[in-house]
Amino acid sequence: MTTLLESLRDLLGPGNVLTGGDAAPHLVDWRQAAVGRALAVVRPADTDEVAEVVRRCLAHGVPIVPQGGNTGQVGGATPDDSGRAVVVLLSRLARIREIDAENDTITVEAGCVLQDVQRAARDARRLFPLTLGAEGSCTIGGNLATNAGGSQVLRYGNARALALGLEVVTAEGDVWHGLRALRKDNTGYDLRDLYIGSEGTLGIITAATLKLFALPAAQRTALVAVASLERAVTLLARCRAGFEAALTAFELISSESAKLVERAFPQQRLPFASGLAPWYVLLEISDSEGEDHARACFEQVLGAALDAGEIEDAAIAQSGAQSESFWLLRDSITLAIAQTGKCLKHDIAMPTSRVAGFVRTMGERLGQVCTGIRFVIFGHLGDGNLHYNLMKPDGASDEQFVASGAGIMRIVHDSVHAHAGTISAEQGVGQFRIGELLHYKDPVELSLMRRVKAALDPSGIMNPGKVLPG
Ligand SMILES: Cc1cc2nc3c(=O)[nH]c(=O)nc-3n(C[C@H](O)[C@H](O)[C@H](O)COP(=O)(O)OP(=O)(O)OC[C@H]3O[C@@H](n4cnc5c(N)ncnc54)[C@H](O)[C@@H]3O)c2cc1C
């Protein structure tokens, strides 16, 4: 009898069925916190091949782990260590199928790198606004499967809000042709929204039709120093009122995060005297009139904030290059953490009105539990989303710190829950946050999730052990 491996080689060609050292980079997650094994890593060329791979795996009862750019932060694209799974790489499904500028839509395959989609839209004088630090390597399929957020959510919404239609290979190997380019379609249950954010546990997204927007006439950024988080939240309200829909990013950077970046990448520095403030905000406005209007808006709103004593200082980017350098500093925080050492990461969100109180009480509490713990806090404050990272005290061993991790995480997440928040704002659940999901999710909601999983993936082959226990 033909083995599954032989059958996949026969279908895809031997060069597209990776094993051994060729498969290794796909068996470890971005954070290097999970290492798995697999029967093979396969690279289908199109939707029909993906469907056939699923049917063949199903016939052998073999689990499937979809993988895009492998930049996820929760181990969702990494197989377990049984060596049974087949990892399905979407990288060869990388065609831009259609741009319909009049309908403001673009249809792309799942393996398209986010930056390439942004570029294709720009070439057509349109904007695809999803933007995040991993955009040079993450894929649209992965963005949709994790319902990625990023830094323009407060204006354009997260990945879900940007998707109009999907093409999906179901867990039974059928193809659902749902590439609708409609902004209105009330014809029953919304399957698109079930697959978005399902982290590969219900099916494989092979293509998507996405919304496009008008390109702004000018984009301007500013870095603002604030004396407290309360002040940052006050500034957010002022900016929302002053800039209205032109406000496209409101990112928080703690001084500790900026220091970490400066240490890891010495050419990247804040444009202020060191130690000026404990918090910084990176603001971006996308102006429909032009550069002069954008600058005048910034000067008016930030000038008023300065006069009111709400901010310590502000640096408005004087050029596109300076804007980019502000963004680079912000986007380098995750990389700087990865280079620095052990970190307990939390991707949390709560109403913005509760963020300052949460950070203050947690600071006091964790300072007592773990003397000298370092808080590396940054994130999308405009969405109430903090990357609440904790690094070990100087002198503590990695082992000690990691051993205290579960207790610390419980303290943080209990407080997030008490502040009406969520334990995963934008990165998903994957394999790292299942325990937390089970702990905090409403039991009725959990039971409905299990029934959705059983209905759409009756054999349980799609990414088992992710989102829900396997
Ligand atoms: C430096 C850095 C910055 C980041 N910043 C942000 C940020 O600001 N906001 C944010 O939301 N996230 C951020 N992330 C994490 C983010 O979720 C991922 O970067 C991205 O959305 C995942 O895309 P990917 O193609 O790498 O997916 P992968 O990592 O390959 O997969 C992620 C999950 O999706 C599933 N999957 C992948 N492709 C498919 C598919 N075609 N069909 C079905 N399931 C699939 C996988 O099985 C896995 O469960 C960041 C990551 C890094 C490294």
The ligand as an SDF file (V2000), in Angstrom:
LIG
                    3D

 53 58  0  0  0  0  0  0  0  0999 V2000
    7.9260   41.4130   14.9840 C   0  0  0  0  0  0  0  0  0  0  0  0
    6.4860   40.9680   15.0650 C   0  0  0  0  0  0  0  0  0  0  0  0
    5.4810   41.9130   15.2270 C   0  0  0  0  0  0  0  0  0  0  0  0
    4.1420   41.5130   15.2920 C   0  0  0  0  0  0  0  0  0  0  0  0
    3.1980   42.4810   15.4400 N   0  0  0  0  0  0  0  0  0  0  0  0
    1.9130   42.1260   15.4740 C   0  0  0  0  0  0  0  0  0  0  0  0
    0.8980   43.1280   15.5950 C   0  0  0  0  0  0  0  0  0  0  0  0
    1.1700   44.3140   15.7210 O   0  0  0  0  0  0  0  0  0  0  0  0
   -0.3840   42.7140   15.5810 N   0  0  0  0  0  0  0  0  0  0  0  0
   -0.7430   41.3980   15.4610 C   0  0  0  0  0  0  0  0  0  0  0  0
   -1.9320   41.0820   15.4330 O   0  0  0  0  0  0  0  0  0  0  0  0
    0.1930   40.4450   15.3680 N   0  0  0  0  0  0  0  0  0  0  0  0
    1.4980   40.7630   15.3710 C   0  0  0  0  0  0  0  0  0  0  0  0
    2.4470   39.7800   15.2630 N   0  0  0  0  0  0  0  0  0  0  0  0
    2.0000   38.3740   15.2360 C   0  0  0  0  0  0  0  0  0  0  0  0
    1.0780   38.0890   14.0560 C   0  0  0  0  0  0  0  0  0  0  0  0
   -0.0050   37.2660   14.4080 O   0  0  0  0  0  0  0  0  0  0  0  0
    1.7030   37.4800   12.8890 C   0  0  0  0  0  0  0  0  0  0  0  0
    2.8190   38.2280   12.5240 O   0  0  0  0  0  0  0  0  0  0  0  0
    0.8270   37.2580   11.6270 C   0  0  0  0  0  0  0  0  0  0  0  0
   -0.4970   37.7220   11.6510 O   0  0  0  0  0  0  0  0  0  0  0  0
    0.7710   35.7820   11.3850 C   0  0  0  0  0  0  0  0  0  0  0  0
    0.9630   35.5550   10.0310 O   0  0  0  0  0  0  0  0  0  0  0  0
    1.8850   34.3550    9.5230 P   0  0  0  0  0  0  0  0  0  0  0  0
    1.6790   34.2640    8.0580 O   0  0  0  0  0  0  0  0  0  0  0  0
    3.2650   34.4820   10.0000 O   0  0  0  0  0  0  0  0  0  0  0  0
    1.1600   33.1180   10.2430 O   0  0  0  0  0  0  0  0  0  0  0  0
    1.8160   31.8480   10.9370 P   0  0  0  0  0  0  0  0  0  0  0  0
    2.6510   32.2580   12.0710 O   0  0  0  0  0  0  0  0  0  0  0  0
    2.4260   30.9850    9.9260 O   0  0  0  0  0  0  0  0  0  0  0  0
    0.4850   31.1410   11.4990 O   0  0  0  0  0  0  0  0  0  0  0  0
   -0.2710   31.7300   12.5050 C   0  0  0  0  0  0  0  0  0  0  0  0
   -1.5400   30.8880   12.7370 C   0  0  0  0  0  0  0  0  0  0  0  0
   -2.3800   30.9360   11.5960 O   0  0  0  0  0  0  0  0  0  0  0  0
   -2.5500   29.6290   11.0210 C   0  0  0  0  0  0  0  0  0  0  0  0
   -2.4910   29.8140    9.5680 N   0  0  0  0  0  0  0  0  0  0  0  0
   -1.4770   30.3750    8.8550 C   0  0  0  0  0  0  0  0  0  0  0  0
   -1.8340   30.4440    7.5600 N   0  0  0  0  0  0  0  0  0  0  0  0
   -3.0770   29.9100    7.4660 C   0  0  0  0  0  0  0  0  0  0  0  0
   -3.9850   29.6940    6.3810 C   0  0  0  0  0  0  0  0  0  0  0  0
   -3.6850   30.0600    5.1430 N   0  0  0  0  0  0  0  0  0  0  0  0
   -5.1800   29.1090    6.6420 N   0  0  0  0  0  0  0  0  0  0  0  0
   -5.5050   28.7390    7.9060 C   0  0  0  0  0  0  0  0  0  0  0  0
   -4.6820   28.9100    8.9600 N   0  0  0  0  0  0  0  0  0  0  0  0
   -3.4920   29.4980    8.7350 C   0  0  0  0  0  0  0  0  0  0  0  0
   -1.4370   28.7840   11.5890 C   0  0  0  0  0  0  0  0  0  0  0  0
   -1.8110   27.4250   11.6630 O   0  0  0  0  0  0  0  0  0  0  0  0
   -1.2600   29.4060   12.9740 C   0  0  0  0  0  0  0  0  0  0  0  0
   -2.2310   28.9090   13.8510 O   0  0  0  0  0  0  0  0  0  0  0  0
    3.7890   40.1350   15.1950 C   0  0  0  0  0  0  0  0  0  0  0  0
    4.8070   39.1960   15.0270 C   0  0  0  0  0  0  0  0  0  0  0  0
    6.1370   39.5900   14.9620 C   0  0  0  0  0  0  0  0  0  0  0  0
    7.1880   38.5540   14.7570 C   0  0  0  0  0  0  0  0  0  0  0  0
  1  2  1  0
  2  3  1  0
  2 52  2  0
  3  4  2  0
  4  5  1  0
  4 50  1  0
  5  6  2  0
  6  7  1  0
  6 13  1  0
  7  8  2  0
  7  9  1  0
  9 10  1  0
 10 11  2  0
 10 12  1  0
 12 13  2  0
 13 14  1  0
 14 15  1  0
 14 50  1  0
 15 16  1  0
 16 17  1  0
 16 18  1  0
 18 19  1  0
 18 20  1  0
 20 21  1  0
 20 22  1  0
 22 23  1  0
 23 24  1  0
 24 25  2  0
 24 26  1  0
 24 27  1  0
 27 28  1  0
 28 29  2  0
 28 30  1  0
 28 31  1  0
 31 32  1  0
 32 33  1  0
 33 34  1  0
 33 48  1  0
 34 35  1  0
 35 36  1  0
 35 46  1  0
 36 37  1  0
 36 45  1  0
 37 38  2  0
 38 39  1  0
 39 40  1  0
 39 45  2  0
 40 41  1  0
 40 42  2  0
 42 43  1  0
 43 44  2  0
 44 45  1  0
 46 47  1  0
 46 48  1  0
 48 49  1  0
 50 51  2  0
 51 52  1  0
 52 53  1  0
M  END
$$$$
